Amino acid sequence: MDYGNLEQRIHEHDIATYDIVTALHPFYRYKLYQKVADNCHLSMDCDEQELALNVIKMLPRLKKSVVDTFELVSLSYAELQEHQRIEKKRLLRKADKAHINIRRLLAISIDDDIVQQVFNKNKHNRYKHIKIGDKSAQDSIDKKVKCNRARDWHIATSLEESMKFSGMTQGPLDSGWFITLTLPGKYRSLSYEQCIEEINNRLNMIKKYAERTGITWTGTYAIELHKDETPHIHIIYYVNDYDDLYSHGLRREKSGTDKQKLEKIIFKFFKEEELHSQVNGLINQEITYFEGVLSYIFKDYGKPNTRHGFIGLRRDIRSVWNNLYLGNYGHKSLSYLSHDRLFMSKKYIHSYQRIYDDIKVPSSLTLFALRAFRDDKLNYLGGEISLSEYNELSMFEKQNYNKNHIKMYELLNKKKSTSKIRKYRKTLNLLNVNSVFVYVYLYINTKIVYCDFIIEKARGQPPPFGEDWMIF
């Protein structure tokens, strides 16, 4: 079909419709004509007059929110760059969502979207040409994504080991559960913003209902897009599934465990998934290979419109983890930690425990030491017993066994330091000297030091030097 003649027919019958459709990029515009022809059961070789009338009739039925972005999705990356900085960022975010909505309307996959491919290529080339020393802006972006992925992977694997230790997995050497949640089919016709808002609301309601019911659960989740760019959720979650009567053979089925209660809450907000879980066991399954499942939900890490997060941890866990790992002890995100807990956490975050000869995993105590959980039951779990003995205890028994699990480690750490100091004192007394070796707490920004110190611990800003402050 000659699209020029078609648009001439549209102009003859309705100038307003002509102005709207011609504001759209030719690639999208011609796809729109094809969609109208398919919906009206017309061939592209049909009479141009008939197709033009159907285009005029169909346009008012389209969503106004999508029609209003026809001009925006047609702008190139260079044209968007002409705006001021703040306005440019807002328009780039808006244009990204508008491209998704137009693809959903026309049933185009992102791989077939020529306009999006050119847009991304121009954006990538511009970042490549912006140089900061020997590195380009794109190099900085890639490095940031790589570091963020490594950080979130470390937090997720540490959470896995912590949950094994706390008895919220299937067994001491097993993992948690994996579930995929999708929106009902009616949401596939709605805009991207509406779908994201809906899926966020449902996830937040699951968290609230679980908290009100007294269910302690944690997890790692990813919100990503289907092929038609409808968002869905993948969750690796951990929850107590221990039942005393069932484990002792006094009940045939598990009843009333936190896992079963949590599943009812999840299926309350994703009713379609309950039927799918009964038909297809892959909807809510036990994890047998944790790293494989984690790799699956991290496969699109850093891509636009893909979000990763954690359930049951502090909101600022990423900031806490970053600053602790880098040794930025004076950062406000670490202000809630005592000095002993801070440096104990630093020790754990860089340590690994060996479970087999060739397999090492992060320490299970890192998140406990950081008091990183939202639930106090988890922050105070633990004790000096073996992992197998600890796993046999119920959540209530674990809590009562030692509510001050991390404080105990602090005390042990202090005892070791005290005994070491006493050992040095005893040795020095035998040598008849008047000085004693002790640990020195030195602020990292102290500029003037008049003698040699071994810095064991450092944190924060130093107090101002007063007139009576003397260093000899």
DOPATI-272409 format. One line per 2 residues: their letters; for each residue x, y, z of C-alpha. Coordinates in nm, 2 decimals. Example, Ala and Ser with C-alpha at 12.3 -4.5 7.8 and 13.67 -1.06 7.14 Angstrom:
as) 1.23 -0.45 0.78 | 1.37 -0.11 0.71
END
This chain:
md) 0.00 0.00 0.00 | 0.11 0.36 -0.07
yg) 0.11 0.51 0.28 | 0.14 0.86 0.12
nl) -0.19 0.82 -0.05 | -0.35 0.67 0.26
eq) -0.24 0.97 0.47 | -0.37 1.21 0.20
ri) -0.71 1.04 0.23 | -0.70 1.09 0.61
he) -0.61 1.45 0.56 | -0.91 1.50 0.33
hd) -1.16 1.36 0.58 | -1.02 1.47 0.92
ia) -0.72 1.72 0.95 | -0.71 1.67 1.33
ty) -0.65 1.29 1.30 | -0.39 1.36 1.03
di) -0.20 1.59 1.26 | -0.20 1.34 1.54
vt) -0.09 1.03 1.34 | 0.18 1.22 1.14
al) 0.34 1.33 1.46 | 0.42 0.96 1.52
hp) 0.75 0.81 1.39 | 0.69 0.65 1.05
fy) 0.79 0.30 1.18 | 0.52 0.32 1.45
ry) 0.28 0.50 1.22 | 0.29 0.22 0.96
kl) 0.26 -0.04 1.23 | -0.05 0.14 1.36
yq) -0.21 0.13 1.01 | -0.14 -0.25 0.99
kv) -0.30 -0.30 1.33 | -0.61 -0.11 1.23
ad) -0.63 -0.32 0.91 | -0.60 -0.64 1.11
nc) -0.86 -0.54 1.36 | -1.11 -0.45 1.08
hl) -1.02 -0.76 0.89 | -0.89 -0.56 0.59
sm) -0.60 -0.63 0.36 | -0.33 -0.38 0.32
dc) -0.41 -0.39 -0.05 | -0.76 -0.28 0.01
de) -0.92 0.05 -0.08 | -0.72 0.33 0.08
qe) -1.05 0.52 0.13 | -1.19 0.25 0.35
la) -0.87 0.21 0.56 | -0.85 0.58 0.61
ln) -1.20 0.60 0.75 | -1.13 0.31 0.98
vi) -0.81 0.49 1.11 | -1.02 0.80 1.18
km) -1.28 0.59 1.36 | -1.02 0.38 1.56
lp) -0.80 0.67 1.69 | -1.04 0.81 1.95
rl) -1.06 0.45 2.10 | -0.69 0.45 2.18
kk) -0.58 0.54 2.52 | -0.53 0.92 2.56
sv) -0.22 0.87 2.77 | -0.06 0.68 2.47
vd) -0.18 0.92 2.20 | -0.04 1.21 2.39
tf) 0.31 1.06 2.38 | 0.32 1.02 2.00
el) 0.54 1.32 1.95 | 0.77 1.22 2.25
vs) 0.84 0.87 2.12 | 0.93 1.01 1.78
ls) 1.21 1.24 1.92 | 1.56 1.12 1.87
ya) 1.82 1.10 2.16 | 2.00 1.41 2.01
el) 1.67 1.61 2.01 | 1.61 1.52 2.38
qe) 1.96 1.63 2.47 | 1.88 1.98 2.36
hq) 1.67 2.04 2.67 | 1.81 2.16 3.00
ri) 1.96 1.91 3.24 | 1.67 1.86 3.48
ek) 1.41 1.87 3.21 | 1.62 1.63 3.00
kr) 1.63 1.36 3.27 | 1.26 1.38 3.32
ll) 1.19 1.36 2.95 | 1.43 1.06 2.91
rk) 1.25 0.87 3.18 | 0.91 0.96 3.03
ad) 1.03 0.87 2.68 | 1.15 0.53 2.80
ka) 0.80 0.45 2.94 | 0.63 0.59 2.64
hi) 0.83 0.35 2.41 | 0.71 0.06 2.62
ni) 0.35 0.17 2.60 | 0.36 0.22 2.22
rr) 0.52 -0.13 2.18 | 0.25 -0.28 2.40
ll) -0.02 -0.11 2.20 | 0.12 -0.22 1.86
ai) 0.23 -0.57 1.99 | 0.59 -0.51 1.89
si) 0.88 -0.68 2.08 | 1.17 -0.47 2.19
dd) 1.40 -0.67 1.96 | 1.19 -0.56 1.66
di) 1.17 -0.20 1.76 | 1.40 -0.02 1.52
vq) 1.33 0.32 1.68 | 1.44 0.20 2.03
qv) 1.75 0.03 1.89 | 1.86 0.35 1.72
fn) 1.78 0.55 2.04 | 1.99 0.32 2.25
kn) 2.28 0.32 2.01 | 2.29 0.70 2.00
kh) 2.28 0.71 2.38 | 2.56 0.45 2.41
nr) 2.78 0.63 2.16 | 2.73 0.96 2.34
yk) 2.84 0.81 2.67 | 3.14 0.65 2.49
hi) 3.25 0.99 2.36 | 3.23 1.16 2.70
ki) 3.58 1.11 2.84 | 3.69 1.15 3.20
gd) 4.07 1.10 3.18 | 4.13 0.77 3.01
ks) 3.78 0.64 3.09 | 3.45 0.71 2.92
aq) 3.12 0.78 3.09 | 3.00 0.44 2.96
ds) 3.29 0.27 3.13 | 3.18 0.43 3.46
id) 2.82 0.32 3.41 | 2.93 -0.04 3.33
kk) 3.16 -0.05 3.64 | 2.88 0.09 3.86
vk) 2.64 -0.18 3.74 | 2.90 -0.45 3.79
cn) 2.98 -0.34 4.14 | 2.61 -0.30 4.24
ra) 2.55 -0.65 4.11 | 2.84 -0.79 4.30
rd) 2.71 -0.62 4.62 | 2.35 -0.74 4.58
wh) 2.48 -1.09 4.50 | 2.69 -1.09 4.82
ia) 2.39 -0.97 5.03 | 2.17 -1.24 4.88
ts) 2.41 -1.52 4.94 | 2.48 -1.39 5.30
le) 2.10 -1.39 5.35 | 2.09 -1.75 5.23
es) 2.35 -1.86 5.48 | 2.18 -1.66 5.76
mk) 1.85 -1.82 5.69 | 2.01 -2.17 5.70
fs) 2.16 -2.08 6.04 | 1.83 -1.95 6.17
gm) 1.63 -2.26 6.07 | 1.41 -2.08 5.81
tq) 1.51 -2.32 5.52 | 1.41 -2.68 5.45
gp) 1.72 -2.80 5.62 | 2.07 -2.70 5.73
ld) 2.21 -2.77 5.39 | 1.90 -2.67 5.19
sg) 1.77 -2.34 5.05 | 1.44 -2.16 5.07
wf) 1.16 -2.15 4.81 | 1.12 -1.98 4.47
it) 0.79 -1.83 4.34 | 0.70 -1.63 4.03
lt) 0.39 -1.40 4.04 | 0.23 -1.25 3.74
lp) -0.06 -1.00 3.70 | -0.40 -1.12 3.55
gk) -0.44 -1.10 3.18 | -0.65 -0.78 3.19
yr) -0.34 -0.58 3.29 | -0.16 -0.67 2.97
sl) -0.38 -0.41 2.80 | -0.30 -0.13 3.05
sy) 0.00 0.11 3.05 | 0.34 0.02 3.19
eq) 0.30 0.27 3.47 | -0.04 0.12 3.58
ci) 0.11 -0.23 3.58 | 0.41 -0.13 3.79
ee) 0.19 0.06 4.04 | -0.03 -0.25 4.07
in) 0.25 -0.50 4.12 | 0.42 -0.27 4.38
nr) 0.09 -0.23 4.57 | 0.03 -0.61 4.58
ln) 0.38 -0.68 4.69 | 0.36 -0.42 4.97
mi) 0.02 -0.55 5.08 | 0.17 -0.90 5.11
kk) 0.44 -0.76 5.33 | 0.19 -0.57 5.55
ya) -0.05 -0.87 5.59 | 0.25 -1.10 5.68
er) 0.37 -0.85 5.94 | 0.02 -0.81 6.10
tg) -0.01 -1.19 6.11 | 0.32 -1.22 6.29
it) 0.50 -1.41 6.01 | 0.87 -1.36 5.99
wt) 1.00 -1.40 5.63 | 1.29 -1.27 5.42
gt) 1.39 -1.29 5.06 | 1.54 -1.16 4.74
ya) 1.32 -1.04 4.46 | 1.34 -0.91 4.10
ie) 1.07 -0.72 3.91 | 1.13 -0.77 3.54
lh) 0.93 -0.76 3.22 | 0.77 -1.04 3.01
kd) 0.83 -1.04 2.63 | 0.52 -0.82 2.59
et) 0.68 -0.60 2.87 | 0.42 -0.67 3.13
ph) 0.61 -0.67 3.47 | 0.62 -0.98 3.69
ih) 0.80 -1.08 4.02 | 1.05 -1.35 4.10
ii) 1.10 -1.41 4.47 | 1.35 -1.63 4.66
yy) 1.19 -1.64 5.01 | 1.26 -1.79 5.35
vn) 1.00 -1.87 5.62 | 0.96 -2.11 5.91
dy) 0.79 -2.43 5.80 | 0.86 -2.63 6.12
dd) 0.57 -2.83 6.27 | 0.64 -3.02 6.60
ly) 0.33 -3.26 6.57 | 0.40 -3.33 6.20
sh) 0.77 -3.40 6.26 | 0.69 -3.64 6.55
gl) 0.43 -3.83 6.34 | 0.13 -3.70 6.53
rr) -0.02 -3.52 6.23 | -0.04 -3.64 5.87
ek) 0.00 -3.29 5.71 | 0.17 -2.98 5.81
sg) -0.09 -2.74 5.95 | -0.06 -2.38 6.05
td) 0.30 -2.32 5.97 | 0.42 -1.97 5.88
kq) 0.49 -2.10 5.53 | 0.13 -2.21 5.48
kl) 0.00 -1.88 5.62 | 0.23 -1.68 5.39
ek) 0.12 -1.88 5.09 | -0.25 -1.80 5.17
ii) -0.16 -1.43 5.19 | 0.03 -1.44 4.86
fk) -0.25 -1.62 4.68 | -0.50 -1.37 4.83
ff) -0.34 -1.10 4.62 | -0.25 -1.32 4.32
ke) -0.55 -1.55 4.30 | -0.47 -1.68 3.96
ee) -0.14 -1.81 4.08 | -0.31 -2.04 4.33
lh) -0.47 -2.24 4.05 | -0.14 -2.24 3.86
sq) 0.04 -2.37 4.16 | -0.20 -2.66 4.19
vn) -0.16 -2.75 3.82 | 0.20 -2.65 3.78
gl) 0.43 -2.72 4.07 | 0.70 -2.49 3.92
in) 0.51 -2.19 4.04 | 0.61 -2.23 4.41
qe) 0.90 -2.48 4.43 | 1.18 -2.57 4.67
it) 1.52 -2.45 4.57 | 1.77 -2.73 4.52
yf) 2.04 -2.52 4.35 | 2.05 -2.17 4.50
eg) 2.32 -2.01 4.28 | 2.14 -2.12 3.97
vl) 1.81 -1.97 4.08 | 1.99 -1.65 4.19
sy) 2.16 -1.63 3.85 | 1.83 -1.66 3.69
if) 1.67 -1.36 3.87 | 1.99 -1.16 3.83
kd) 2.02 -1.23 3.45 | 1.88 -0.88 3.36
yg) 2.05 -0.69 3.64 | 2.11 -0.33 3.54
kp) 1.88 -0.33 3.25 | 1.62 -0.05 3.22
nt) 1.29 -0.11 3.40 | 1.43 -0.40 3.59
rh) 1.44 -0.37 3.97 | 1.60 -0.59 4.24
gf) 1.55 -0.57 4.61 | 1.53 -0.75 4.94
ig) 1.25 -0.85 5.18 | 1.28 -0.84 5.56
lr) 1.61 -0.63 5.56 | 1.68 -0.27 5.65
rd) 1.57 -0.02 5.38 | 1.93 0.12 5.37
ir) 2.10 -0.22 5.36 | 2.28 -0.14 5.04
sv) 2.42 0.19 5.18 | 2.52 0.01 5.50
wn) 2.69 -0.27 5.30 | 2.87 -0.03 5.06
nl) 3.02 0.19 5.34 | 3.12 -0.11 5.56
yl) 3.28 -0.29 5.27 | 3.48 0.02 5.16
gn) 3.57 0.11 5.52 | 3.38 0.44 5.52
yg) 3.31 0.41 5.89 | 3.21 0.77 5.94
hk) 2.91 0.75 5.71 | 2.57 0.83 5.87
sl) 2.43 0.49 5.75 | 2.67 0.32 6.00
sy) 2.59 0.55 6.29 | 2.35 0.30 6.45
ls) 2.63 0.05 6.51 | 2.86 0.05 6.81
hd) 3.23 0.05 6.76 | 3.27 -0.32 6.86
rl) 2.98 -0.43 6.64 | 3.11 -0.22 6.35
fm) 3.45 -0.38 6.34 | 3.31 -0.73 6.41
sk) 3.08 -0.68 6.11 | 3.38 -0.57 5.90
ky) 3.55 -0.89 5.99 | 3.25 -1.10 5.89
ih) 3.18 -0.93 5.57 | 3.52 -1.02 5.43
sy) 3.52 -1.38 5.58 | 3.40 -1.70 5.42
qr) 3.31 -2.03 5.58 | 3.40 -2.36 5.41
iy) 3.12 -2.62 5.38 | 3.31 -2.86 5.15
dd) 3.67 -2.88 5.04 | 3.61 -2.67 4.73
ik) 3.30 -2.47 4.83 | 3.31 -2.15 5.03
vp) 3.02 -1.94 5.12 | 2.98 -1.60 5.30
ss) 2.97 -1.59 5.68 | 2.62 -1.66 5.81
lt) 2.68 -1.41 6.09 | 2.73 -1.09 5.88
lf) 2.37 -0.98 5.87 | 2.32 -1.08 6.24
al) 2.61 -0.87 6.34 | 2.48 -0.57 6.13
ra) 2.13 -0.61 6.29 | 2.02 -0.59 5.93
fr) 1.68 -0.76 5.98 | 1.36 -0.58 6.04
dd) 1.23 -0.84 6.27 | 1.38 -0.85 6.62
kl) 1.33 -1.23 6.64 | 1.60 -1.27 6.37
ny) 1.83 -1.00 6.51 | 1.86 -1.19 6.84
lg) 1.86 -1.55 6.72 | 2.14 -1.79 6.78
ge) 2.37 -1.95 7.04 | 2.68 -2.16 7.10
is) 2.54 -2.49 6.97 | 2.60 -2.69 6.66
ls) 2.41 -2.62 6.34 | 2.23 -2.95 6.34
ey) 2.12 -2.90 6.70 | 2.01 -2.54 6.63
ne) 1.81 -2.64 6.33 | 1.60 -2.88 6.54
ls) 1.48 -2.60 6.76 | 1.16 -2.41 6.69
mf) 1.16 -2.04 6.63 | 1.03 -1.97 6.98
ek) 1.30 -2.20 7.13 | 1.57 -2.04 6.93
qn) 1.46 -1.70 7.05 | 1.45 -1.81 7.42
yn) 1.78 -2.00 7.39 | 1.98 -1.68 7.36
kn) 1.82 -1.35 7.28 | 2.15 -1.18 7.29
hi) 2.33 -1.39 7.02 | 2.53 -1.10 6.87
km) 2.60 -0.94 7.20 | 2.75 -1.27 7.31
ye) 2.99 -1.25 7.02 | 3.08 -0.89 7.12
ll) 3.16 -1.01 7.47 | 3.37 -1.30 7.34
nk) 3.55 -1.05 7.12 | 3.61 -0.82 7.41
kk) 3.73 -1.11 7.63 | 3.99 -1.21 7.36
st) 4.11 -0.85 7.35 | 4.13 -0.83 7.73
sk) 4.32 -1.15 7.77 | 4.56 -1.04 7.50
ir) 4.62 -0.71 7.68 | 4.67 -0.90 8.01
ky) 4.92 -1.13 7.84 | 5.12 -0.83 7.72
rk) 5.10 -0.67 8.06 | 5.23 -0.98 8.23
tl) 5.52 -1.01 7.99 | 5.61 -0.64 8.03
nl) 5.61 -0.67 8.40 | 5.85 -0.95 8.39
ln) 6.08 -0.73 8.18 | 6.05 -0.45 8.44
vn) 5.93 -0.18 8.20 | 5.68 0.09 8.26
sv) 5.48 0.09 7.94 | 5.18 -0.13 7.84
fv) 5.06 -0.23 7.49 | 4.70 -0.16 7.43
yv) 4.47 -0.12 7.13 | 4.46 0.24 7.00
yl) 4.14 0.39 6.86 | 4.26 0.66 6.61
yi) 4.03 0.88 6.41 | 4.09 0.85 6.04
nt) 4.11 1.23 5.98 | 4.36 1.30 6.25
ki) 4.64 1.49 6.06 | 4.91 1.53 6.32
vy) 5.05 1.23 6.51 | 5.37 1.28 6.70
cd) 5.46 0.91 6.76 | 5.41 0.58 6.59
fi) 5.08 0.40 6.63 | 4.94 0.07 6.52
ie) 4.59 0.15 6.40 | 4.36 -0.13 6.50
ka) 4.03 0.05 6.47 | 3.93 0.39 6.32
rg) 3.60 0.56 6.27 | 3.44 0.90 6.24
qp) 3.57 1.26 6.28 | 3.81 1.36 6.56
pp) 3.71 1.60 6.83 | 3.86 1.95 6.79
fg) 4.19 2.00 6.96 | 4.15 2.22 7.27
ed) 4.42 2.43 7.43 | 4.48 2.16 7.70
wm) 4.51 1.88 7.43 | 4.87 1.77 7.43
if) 5.04 1.47 7.25 | 5.37 1.36 7.38
END
